[in-house]
C-alpha cells in the first residue's frame, strides 16, 4: 500500500510542507525535542512519522547519537527524505510557529474524523446523534486547544534592574552599538569582552572594580578570529576559555539567523552571559526588509525573549547612516524602529580632535544618561581612556561639520579657481584640454576632481568648449575658453 493510501484523511500541500519544515529543524537541532517533546501522531504523512521516530531514537541515550539515527533511516528507507529535507528546507520562522501550525492541522484532521464517523453512522442508521457529535468535538477541543498566553500581573516576579556595565549596558536586555566604519566599534566591544572574560574592570571603569568572570559568545564575519581578534584578546589579558566564537572557515555560519532555532540552540547549549552579533545585517533572515517596521519589530521581539529566557545580554553592532546630519533615533541605518525597540543605544564616533573618539549613551530608558566616554586607539587598535564629556553624539557631529566648513574651500572649489585662472591668463585664446589636464596634474588636482570642476563651470556658463577638429572622422580635440560676461551657457557635455 502506498504512503498516500495509508492516510486516513488527505492532507494539503501546505500541511505537508509544515511537517517537512518541522522535521528539517529537528534534523538540524534534535536537542530541541528535549525542551518541547511532541507526539508522533501530529504528523499525518507516514514517512514523516517514521523519520520523527528515528530522530527520537537518536536522542534516547540522553544526547544526540547520529550513528543510531543514520542506522534507523537507512533501515526504514528514509535516506532520500532526509537528504531532501536537508537540501531544500531552511528555517525562516521560529520552531514554535511551525509547531502551532502542526497542532492546528492535527486538530483539523481529528475533527474531520469525528465528522466522518457521524456521517458513516448516519448512512447506517439513518440517524444523526447531534449530542454525540457535539461531545466528541468538545472533547477534542479541550484536549488540543491552544495554551492561553494571558497571565495576571500578580503572578509576575518583580526584579531590580541589573547592569553588565553600570549606566551603559543593562543586563538581560538588548543594547545597540552603532557607528560608521572605522570609528572604533570593534575596538570597543573587543575590549569589553576581554575585560568581562577575565573579571576585570573595563578601560573606562573604576580600576578597583571587582566582578565575576563572564562568558561571551561573539558571532562576526567582519573580523577574522585568527588574524585580528585573537591577538587583541591576548594583548588585553582576556581569559580565552571564556570567549566563544564560530571558526573562520565554518560554512554553517549563515544558518544562525535571528528567530531561527539554530541560533536559539547555540544560546541554550552554551549559555553565554553575553551574546554579540556583528553586524546585524549578517543575522537578518531571508526576505526581511530592514526598512520595514513590521519586519524589524518581530526580530527584536525574538531577541528580547532570548534575553529573558536564557538570561543573556545581547549587544547588536550596527552601521550608522552615512548622512552626518542625522541624529537621535534616525542615526542608525535602516528603520528607526531599531532605535525605538531597545532600552539602550550607544553611538561610537570621532570627535573634532584628531585621533580622539567617543562612546555616547544616546538612549537610556533604564537610568539617567551617563557621561560620554572619550578614548584613543593605540598599538593594535587597543582603546585607551582619554576622559569623559557631557557632549552627545549630535554635538560631536555638529563640531565635526563646523570644522569641515572652517577648513575652507573644497578640492572641487580649488579646481574651479584653477581653471578660471588658467583661462584668464590666455584669453581670448583658449586652452587645449590636454594642456589643461597636464597643468592640473602638476598642481596635484586629480582627473576626477578636474572633471567635476569643469562640468560645474560649463553648467554655470562661466566657460565653454569647442571641438578644434573639423570634419567627419577627424576625432575630437577640445579647447576650453573663458566666457565673457553674459555669454550664453553651453549645454553640451564632454
RODO-2510 file (C-alpha; in nm, 4 decimals, decimal comma):
residues 494
     n   res          X          Y          Z
     1     x     0,0000     0,0000     0,0000
     2     x     0,1417     0,3430    -0,0925
     3     x     0,2017     0,6110     0,1686
     4     x    -0,0760     0,8229     0,0180
     5     x    -0,3293     0,5380     0,0557
     6     x    -0,2271     0,4947     0,4208
     7     x    -0,3656     0,8405     0,5000
     8     x    -0,6980     0,8307     0,6813
     9     x    -0,7622     1,1937     0,5927
    10     x    -0,5971     1,3580     0,2873
    11     x    -0,3636     1,6462     0,3743
    12     x    -0,2957     1,9662     0,1818
    13     x     0,0370     2,0609     0,0269
    14     x     0,0722     2,3388     0,2872
    15     x     0,0184     2,0932     0,5750
    16     x     0,2734     1,8575     0,4268
    17     x     0,5217     2,1441     0,3899
    18     x     0,4718     2,2343     0,7579
    19     x     0,5541     1,8769     0,8599
    20     x     0,8688     1,8854     0,6462
    21     x     0,9812     2,2170     0,7941
    22     x     0,9409     2,0834     1,1483
    23     x     1,1381     1,7689     1,0650
    24     x     1,4142     1,9716     0,8957
    25     x     1,4527     2,1829     1,2101
    26     x     1,4727     1,8731     1,4297
    27     x     1,7325     1,7177     1,1984
    28     x     1,9483     2,0305     1,2320
    29     x     1,8858     2,0683     1,6077
    30     x     1,7487     1,7405     1,7510
    31     x     1,8141     1,8555     2,1083
    32     x     1,5182     2,0941     2,0752
    33     x     1,2974     1,7897     2,1362
    34     x     1,4229     1,7773     2,4959
    35     x     1,2614     2,1170     2,5572
    36     x     0,9304     2,0649     2,3779
    37     x     0,8555     1,6979     2,3165
    38     x     0,5733     1,6373     2,0687
    39     x     0,3665     1,3346     1,9744
    40     x     0,4439     1,1463     1,6524
    41     x     0,0703     1,1444     1,5700
    42     x     0,0918     1,5167     1,4934
    43     x     0,2432     1,4019     1,1637
    44     x    -0,0117     1,2761     0,9124
    45     x     0,2214     1,1554     0,6394
    46     x     0,3553     0,8058     0,7332
    47     x     0,7183     0,8604     0,6201
    48     x     0,7227     1,1772     0,8337
    49     x     0,6114     0,9770     1,1378
    50     x     0,8855     0,7210     1,0796
    51     x     1,1526     0,9902     1,0339
    52     x     1,0376     1,1601     1,3544
    53     x     1,0642     0,8293     1,5409
    54     x     1,4179     0,7864     1,4023
    55     x     1,5145     1,1290     1,5410
    56     x     1,3731     1,0347     1,8829
    57     x     1,5709     0,7065     1,8751
    58     x     1,8869     0,9087     1,8175
    59     x     1,8146     1,1003     2,1393
    60     x     1,7322     0,8050     2,3641
    61     x     2,0765     0,7887     2,5279
    62     x     2,0449     1,1373     2,6747
    63     x     2,2457     1,3026     2,3971
    64     x     2,2339     1,3026     2,0189
    65     x     2,3654     0,9768     1,8687
    66     x     2,3973     1,0355     1,4965
    67     x     2,5036     0,6754     1,4281
    68     x     2,1768     0,5402     1,5745
    69     x     1,9773     0,7920     1,3716
    70     x     2,1607     0,7066     1,0473
    71     x     2,1021     0,3357     1,1035
    72     x     1,7292     0,3922     1,1617
    73     x     1,6732     0,5985     0,8488
    74     x     1,8709     0,3504     0,6392
    75     x     1,6727     0,0515     0,7689
    76     x     1,3414     0,2322     0,7113
    77     x     1,4212     0,3599     0,3629
    78     x     1,4207     0,7260     0,4732
    79     x     1,7621     0,8385     0,3458
    80     x     1,6162     1,0145     0,0409
    81     x     1,3634     1,2020     0,2552
    82     x     1,6402     1,3014     0,4989
    83     x     1,8555     1,4352     0,2132
    84     x     1,5611     1,6216     0,0636
    85     x     1,4828     1,7990     0,3895
    86     x     1,8453     1,8975     0,4463
    87     x     1,8785     2,0245     0,0917
    88     x     1,5520     2,2127     0,0464
    89     x     1,4352     2,3396     0,3829
    90     x     1,5909     2,6313     0,5668
    91     x     1,4024     2,7615     0,8685
    92     x     1,2831     3,1192     0,8230
    93     x     1,0497     3,1381     1,1220
    94     x     1,0749     3,0158     1,4827
    95     x     1,0021     2,6478     1,5516
    96     x     0,7034     2,7360     1,7727
    97     x     0,5259     2,8915     1,4742
    98     x     0,5577     2,5660     1,2798
    99     x     0,4509     2,3618     1,5831
   100     x     0,1403     2,5756     1,6259
   101     x     0,0551     2,5109     1,2613
   102     x     0,1316     2,1400     1,3021
   103     x    -0,1047     2,1117     1,6008
   104     x    -0,3743     2,3100     1,4213
   105     x    -0,3539     2,0766     1,1205
   106     x    -0,3786     1,7770     1,3529
   107     x    -0,6908     1,9119     1,5237
   108     x    -0,8496     1,9758     1,1844
   109     x    -0,7821     1,6160     1,0804
   110     x    -0,9262     1,4839     1,4075
   111     x    -1,2375     1,6983     1,3593
   112     x    -1,2807     1,5561     1,0118
   113     x    -1,2534     1,2047     1,1564
   114     x    -1,5301     1,2835     1,4067
   115     x    -1,7496     1,4228     1,1312
   116     x    -1,6708     1,1257     0,9094
   117     x    -1,7697     0,8896     1,1910
   118     x    -2,1013     1,0727     1,2317
   119     x    -2,1689     1,0629     0,8578
   120     x    -2,0997     0,6871     0,8452
   121     x    -2,3391     0,6405     1,1355
   122     x    -2,5989     0,8475     0,9508
   123     x    -2,5669     0,6224     0,6451
   124     x    -2,6011     0,3051     0,8516
   125     x    -2,8830     0,4070     1,0896
   126     x    -3,0387     0,6983     0,9047
   127     x    -2,9976     0,8974     1,2296
   128     x    -2,7570     1,1719     1,3324
   129     x    -2,6833     1,1890     1,7063
   130     x    -2,6116     1,5581     1,7413
   131     x    -2,5260     1,5242     2,1123
   132     x    -2,2590     1,2607     2,0497
   133     x    -2,1115     1,4724     1,7734
   134     x    -2,1064     1,7803     1,9978
   135     x    -1,9437     1,5919     2,2865
   136     x    -1,6765     1,4417     2,0597
   137     x    -1,5869     1,7833     1,9188
   138     x    -1,5809     1,9446     2,2651
   139     x    -1,3536     1,6685     2,3975
   140     x    -1,1196     1,7257     2,1060
   141     x    -1,1178     2,0995     2,1647
   142     x    -1,0417     2,0638     2,5361
   143     x    -0,7598     1,8224     2,4639
   144     x    -0,5821     2,0225     2,1948
   145     x    -0,6842     2,3833     2,2417
   146     x    -0,4028     2,6385     2,2293
   147     x    -0,2471     2,7234     2,5630
   148     x    -0,3678     3,0583     2,6932
   149     x    -0,0913     3,3206     2,6682
   150     x    -0,2513     3,5595     2,9189
   151     x    -0,1303     3,5787     3,2808
   152     x    -0,2140     3,8059     3,5733
   153     x     0,0321     4,0756     3,6713
   154     x     0,0127     3,9325     4,0250
   155     x     0,1979     3,6239     3,9021
   156     x     0,4912     3,8288     3,7696
   157     x     0,8021     3,8246     3,9891
   158     x     0,9324     4,1778     4,0443
   159     x     1,3056     4,2250     3,9795
   160     x     1,5568     4,5048     4,0178
   161     x     1,7373     4,6138     3,7016
   162     x     2,0922     4,4766     3,6946
   163     x     2,3806     4,6156     3,4896
   164     x     2,6537     4,4482     3,2903
   165     x     2,8363     4,7843     3,2663
   166     x     2,6849     5,0347     3,5093
   167     x     2,4959     5,3060     3,3225
   168     x     2,5948     5,1847     2,9767
   169     x     2,4880     4,8221     2,9203
   170     x     2,1904     4,6750     3,1139
   171     x     2,1826     4,3027     3,1935
   172     x     1,9370     4,0765     3,0103
   173     x     1,8457     4,3484     2,7620
   174     x     1,9415     4,4375     2,4044
   175     x     2,1918     4,7184     2,3548
   176     x     2,2575     4,8619     2,0088
   177     x     2,6129     4,9807     1,9428
   178     x     2,6191     5,1934     1,6279
   179     x     2,8663     5,3965     1,4278
   180     x     3,0274     5,4441     1,0879
   181     x     3,3006     5,2125     0,9661
   182     x     3,6447     5,2672     1,1169
   183     x     3,5382     5,4706     1,4213
   184     x     3,6283     5,2033     1,6789
   185     x     3,3155     4,9900     1,7287
   186     x     3,5133     4,6660     1,7142
   187     x     3,7894     4,8025     1,9382
   188     x     3,5236     4,8968     2,1938
   189     x     3,3374     4,5645     2,2085
   190     x     3,6581     4,3569     2,1943
   191     x     3,7868     4,5493     2,4955
   192     x     3,4582     4,4891     2,6797
   193     x     3,4674     4,1148     2,6079
   194     x     3,8310     4,0839     2,7196
   195     x     3,7634     4,2614     3,0496
   196     x     3,4436     4,0692     3,1227
   197     x     3,6081     3,7355     3,0434
   198     x     3,8838     3,7966     3,2995
   199     x     3,6609     3,9582     3,5633
   200     x     3,8455     4,2889     3,5263
   201     x     3,7136     4,6478     3,5002
   202     x     3,6733     4,7914     3,1510
   203     x     3,9166     5,0592     3,0388
   204     x     3,6730     5,3390     3,1298
   205     x     3,5536     5,1977     3,4634
   206     x     3,6922     5,2416     3,8155
   207     x     4,0022     5,0216     3,8115
   208     x     3,9291     4,8984     4,1669
   209     x     3,6034     4,7409     4,0475
   210     x     3,5684     4,3662     4,1001
   211     x     3,3371     4,1339     3,9067
   212     x     3,2915     3,7654     3,8380
   213     x     3,4428     3,6445     3,5064
   214     x     3,1743     3,6161     3,2391
   215     x     3,1381     3,4052     2,9251
   216     x     3,0782     3,5705     2,5866
   217     x     2,9701     3,4214     2,2558
   218     x     3,0506     3,6577     1,9700
   219     x     2,9390     3,5962     1,6114
   220     x     3,1117     3,8027     1,3448
   221     x     3,2312     3,7810     0,9880
   222     x     3,3664     4,1369     0,9709
   223     x     3,6854     4,0468     1,1590
   224     x     3,8990     3,7333     1,1365
   225     x     3,9470     3,5359     1,4567
   226     x     4,2948     3,4229     1,3512
   227     x     4,4477     3,7386     1,2050
   228     x     4,2738     4,0090     1,4053
   229     x     4,0726     3,9280     1,7143
   230     x     4,2791     3,6640     1,8939
   231     x     4,5868     3,8845     1,9132
   232     x     4,3813     4,1709     2,0545
   233     x     4,2258     3,9455     2,3191
   234     x     4,5721     3,8223     2,4203
   235     x     4,7131     4,1750     2,4472
   236     x     4,4134     4,2772     2,6591
   237     x     4,4712     3,9905     2,9034
   238     x     4,1463     3,8073     2,8263
   239     x     4,0541     3,4674     2,9669
   240     x     4,0426     3,2920     2,6306
   241     x     3,8383     2,9984     2,7618
   242     x     3,5520     3,2359     2,8427
   243     x     3,5294     3,3629     2,4845
   244     x     3,3328     3,1547     2,2318
   245     x     3,3058     3,2072     1,8566
   246     x     3,2436     3,0278     1,5262
   247     x     3,5573     2,9429     1,3257
   248     x     3,6558     3,1486     1,0235
   249     x     3,6156     2,8507     0,7876
   250     x     3,2875     2,7161     0,9301
   251     x     3,0333     2,7158     0,6478
   252     x     2,7364     2,6854     0,8864
   253     x     2,7661     3,0492     0,9959
   254     x     2,4866     3,1632     0,7646
   255     x     2,2245     2,9403     0,9301
   256     x     2,2352     3,1321     1,2603
   257     x     1,9693     3,3891     1,1780
   258     x     1,7629     3,5897     1,4253
   259     x     1,4460     3,3932     1,5023
   260     x     1,5920     3,0604     1,3925
   261     x     1,6035     2,7500     1,6150
   262     x     1,9701     2,7232     1,5196
   263     x     2,0624     3,0478     1,6947
   264     x     1,8424     2,9651     1,9927
   265     x     2,0115     2,6267     2,0212
   266     x     2,3560     2,7941     2,0369
   267     x     2,2357     3,0180     2,3200
   268     x     2,0684     2,7313     2,5032
   269     x     2,3629     2,4928     2,4711
   270     x     2,6475     2,7309     2,5614
   271     x     2,4581     2,9651     2,7968
   272     x     2,6757     3,2739     2,7388
   273     x     2,6398     3,5722     2,9694
   274     x     2,6841     3,7991     2,6674
   275     x     2,5963     3,7448     2,3005
   276     x     2,7412     3,9771     2,0340
   277     x     2,6018     3,9947     1,6777
   278     x     2,8393     4,1873     1,4481
   279     x     2,6949     4,3310     1,2326
   280     x     2,3162     4,2998     1,2467
   281     x     2,2924     4,2513     0,8692
   282     x     2,4704     3,9129     0,8909
   283     x     2,1883     3,7699     1,1025
   284     x     1,8809     3,9035     0,9259
   285     x     1,6541     3,6233     0,7956
   286     x     1,5960     3,5975     0,4236
   287     x     1,3145     3,8168     0,2872
   288     x     1,3296     4,0549     0,5851
   289     x     1,3342     4,4221     0,4852
   290     x     1,5250     4,6261     0,7457
   291     x     1,3460     4,9433     0,6406
   292     x     1,0022     4,7943     0,7125
   293     x     0,8891     4,8336     1,0735
   294     x     0,6707     4,5233     1,0654
   295     x     0,9814     4,3228     0,9695
   296     x     1,2190     4,4772     1,2228
   297     x     0,9958     4,4528     1,5302
   298     x     0,9492     4,0713     1,5263
   299     x     1,3273     4,0206     1,5025
   300     x     1,3978     4,2336     1,8065
   301     x     1,0970     4,0919     1,9924
   302     x     1,2510     3,7461     1,9464
   303     x     1,5904     3,8678     2,0710
   304     x     1,4195     4,0227     2,3714
   305     x     1,2564     3,6880     2,4556
   306     x     1,6002     3,5230     2,4363
   307     x     1,7457     3,7740     2,6844
   308     x     1,4836     3,6826     2,9463
   309     x     1,4534     3,3120     2,8673
   310     x     1,8280     3,2390     2,8874
   311     x     1,9435     3,5375     3,0971
   312     x     2,1787     3,6640     2,8277
   313     x     2,2763     4,0228     2,7498
   314     x     2,2744     4,0887     2,3747
   315     x     2,4891     4,3508     2,2003
   316     x     2,3887     4,4248     1,8394
   317     x     2,6582     4,6008     1,6371
   318     x     2,5052     4,8292     1,3757
   319     x     2,6029     5,0663     1,0977
   320     x     2,5113     5,4327     1,1104
   321     x     2,3624     5,6363     0,8299
   322     x     2,6213     5,7985     0,6057
   323     x     2,4406     6,1321     0,6263
   324     x     2,6234     6,3175     0,9048
   325     x     2,3229     6,5444     0,9620
   326     x     2,1183     6,2540     1,1000
   327     x     2,0975     6,2398     1,4781
   328     x     1,8932     6,0799     1,7544
   329     x     1,6593     5,7971     1,6540
   330     x     1,7426     5,8498     1,2848
   331     x     2,1158     5,7972     1,3368
   332     x     2,1174     5,4179     1,2956
   333     x     2,0965     5,2730     0,9454
   334     x     1,7646     5,1422     0,8103
   335     x     1,4449     5,1596     1,0198
   336     x     1,4313     5,3920     1,3213
   337     x     1,2479     5,1079     1,4984
   338     x     1,5883     4,9548     1,5700
   339     x     1,6443     5,2552     1,7952
   340     x     1,2935     5,2576     1,9406
   341     x     1,2624     4,8880     2,0271
   342     x     1,5682     4,8619     2,2581
   343     x     1,6316     5,0126     2,6011
   344     x     1,9904     5,1271     2,5415
   345     x     2,1749     5,2688     2,2390
   346     x     2,5456     5,3560     2,2329
   347     x     2,6947     5,5527     1,9426
   348     x     3,0647     5,5370     1,8620
   349     x     3,2215     5,8174     1,6603
   350     x     3,5068     6,0634     1,6118
   351     x     3,5322     6,3934     1,7963
   352     x     3,6543     6,7174     1,6391
   353     x     4,0009     6,6463     1,7844
   354     x     4,2290     6,4290     1,5725
   355     x     4,2537     6,0725     1,6989
   356     x     4,0008     6,1168     1,9828
   357     x     3,6887     5,9023     1,9633
   358     x     3,3780     5,8748     2,1773
   359     x     3,1095     5,6353     2,3028
   360     x     2,7908     5,8246     2,3754
   361     x     2,4807     5,6892     2,5513
   362     x     2,2104     5,8048     2,3103
   363     x     1,9176     5,6166     2,4583
   364     x     1,8996     5,5214     2,8252
   365     x     1,5473     5,4274     2,9339
   366     x     1,6617     5,2488     3,2490
   367     x     1,8779     5,5145     3,4155
   368     x     1,9932     5,8731     3,3835
   369     x     2,2332     5,9466     3,0999
   370     x     2,5966     5,8717     3,1851
   371     x     2,8875     6,0765     3,0560
   372     x     3,0295     6,0203     2,7086
   373     x     3,3480     5,8099     2,7077
   374     x     3,6472     5,9603     2,5236
   375     x     3,9206     5,7261     2,4037
   376     x     4,2060     5,6915     2,1591
   377     x     4,3369     5,3814     1,9864
   378     x     4,6984     5,2861     2,0469
   379     x     4,9022     4,9918     1,9201
   380     x     4,6941     4,7150     1,7588
   381     x     4,3893     4,9426     1,7817
   382     x     4,3504     4,8920     2,1586
   383     x     4,1464     5,1674     2,3274
   384     x     4,2927     5,3960     2,5950
   385     x     4,0792     5,6237     2,8106
   386     x     4,1243     5,9963     2,7442
   387     x     3,8457     6,1228     2,9671
   388     x     3,4735     6,1924     2,9757
   389     x     3,2483     6,4552     2,8225
   390     x     2,8961     6,5930     2,8583
   391     x     2,8605     6,6234     2,4803
   392     x     2,6434     6,3692     2,2991
   393     x     2,6640     6,2191     1,9504
   394     x     2,4723     6,5046     1,7875
   395     x     2,7021     6,7652     1,9460
   396     x     3,0103     6,5933     1,8087
   397     x     2,8512     6,5608     1,4655
   398     x     2,7942     6,9378     1,4641
   399     x     3,1507     7,0087     1,5787
   400     x     3,2925     6,7939     1,3003
   401     x     3,0586     6,9522     1,0469
   402     x     3,1649     7,3039     1,1536
   403     x     3,5309     7,2028     1,1420
   404     x     3,4861     7,0920     0,7820
   405     x     3,3335     7,4307     0,6967
   406     x     3,6234     7,6139     0,8665
   407     x     3,8775     7,4218     0,6603
   408     x     3,7938     7,6484     0,3647
   409     x     3,7166     7,5646     0,0039
   410     x     3,6829     7,2042    -0,1085
   411     x     3,9075     7,0334    -0,3655
   412     x     3,6456     7,0947    -0,6317
   413     x     3,6267     7,4670    -0,5479
   414     x     4,0048     7,4944    -0,5720
   415     x     3,9990     7,3151    -0,9080
   416     x     3,7356     7,5587    -1,0371
   417     x     3,9503     7,8573    -0,9324
   418     x     4,2493     7,6960    -1,1037
   419     x     4,0634     7,6524    -1,4353
   420     x     3,9343     8,0116    -1,4331
   421     x     4,2820     8,1398    -1,3514
   422     x     4,4495     7,9423    -1,6316
   423     x     4,1946     8,0531    -1,8911
   424     x     4,2064     8,4188    -1,7829
   425     x     4,5829     8,4277    -1,8493
   426     x     4,5415     8,3468    -2,2201
   427     x     4,2025     8,4932    -2,3070
   428     x     4,0603     8,5466    -2,5597
   429     x     4,2565     8,2422    -2,6742
   430     x     4,1573     7,9015    -2,5493
   431     x     4,3456     7,6160    -2,3803
   432     x     4,3622     7,2628    -2,5152
   433     x     4,2064     7,0012    -2,2900
   434     x     4,5323     6,8034    -2,2859
   435     x     4,7300     7,1096    -2,1704
   436     x     4,4704     7,1835    -1,9020
   437     x     4,4926     6,8242    -1,7762
   438     x     4,8738     6,8409    -1,7569
   439     x     4,8679     7,1728    -1,5713
   440     x     4,6122     7,0340    -1,3235
   441     x     4,8259     6,7241    -1,2661
   442     x     5,1249     6,9453    -1,1778
   443     x     4,9048     7,1106    -0,9104
   444     x     4,8059     6,7697    -0,7615
   445     x     4,4471     6,8027    -0,8867
   446     x     4,3048     6,4598    -0,9697
   447     x     4,1379     6,3879    -1,3034
   448     x     3,8072     6,3140    -1,1286
   449     x     3,8127     6,6452    -0,9373
   450     x     3,9071     6,8341    -1,2537
   451     x     3,6155     6,6797    -1,4460
   452     x     3,3678     6,7729    -1,1710
   453     x     3,5003     7,1313    -1,1615
   454     x     3,4953     7,1620    -1,5414
   455     x     3,1352     7,0357    -1,5629
   456     x     3,0145     7,2777    -1,2940
   457     x     3,1796     7,5752    -1,4680
   458     x     3,0229     7,4765    -1,8017
   459     x     2,6806     7,4332    -1,6395
   460     x     2,7189     7,7758    -1,4776
   461     x     2,8057     7,9350    -1,8137
   462     x     3,1489     8,0535    -1,6947
   463     x     3,3467     7,8545    -1,9509
   464     x     3,2711     7,6853    -2,2819
   465     x     3,4482     7,4395    -2,5073
   466     x     3,4786     7,3846    -2,8799
   467     x     3,5992     7,0929    -3,0890
   468     x     3,9043     7,2102    -3,2863
   469     x     3,8848     6,9139    -3,5267
   470     x     3,6527     6,9921    -3,8133
   471     x     3,5159     6,7289    -4,0458
   472     x     3,3950     6,3725    -4,0191
   473     x     3,6472     6,1184    -3,8896
   474     x     3,8891     6,3833    -3,7605
   475     x     3,8382     6,2879    -3,3940
   476     x     3,7822     6,5238    -3,1002
   477     x     4,0245     6,7842    -2,9676
   478     x     3,8536     7,0105    -2,7189
   479     x     3,9616     7,3677    -2,6499
   480     x     3,8294     7,5497    -2,3428
   481     x     3,7515     7,9251    -2,3412
   482     x     3,6583     8,1716    -2,0718
   483     x     3,3109     8,3118    -2,1392
   484     x     3,2556     8,6852    -2,1488
   485     x     3,0136     8,8403    -1,9023
   486     x     2,6642     8,7288    -2,0032
   487     x     2,7898     8,4713    -2,2573
   488     x     2,5381     8,2040    -2,3491
   489     x     2,5654     7,8844    -2,1460
   490     x     2,6902     7,5799    -2,3415
   491     x     2,4566     7,2879    -2,2661
   492     x     2,6657     7,0175    -2,4323
   493     x     2,8765     6,7796    -2,2284
   494     x     3,2199     6,6299    -2,2805
***
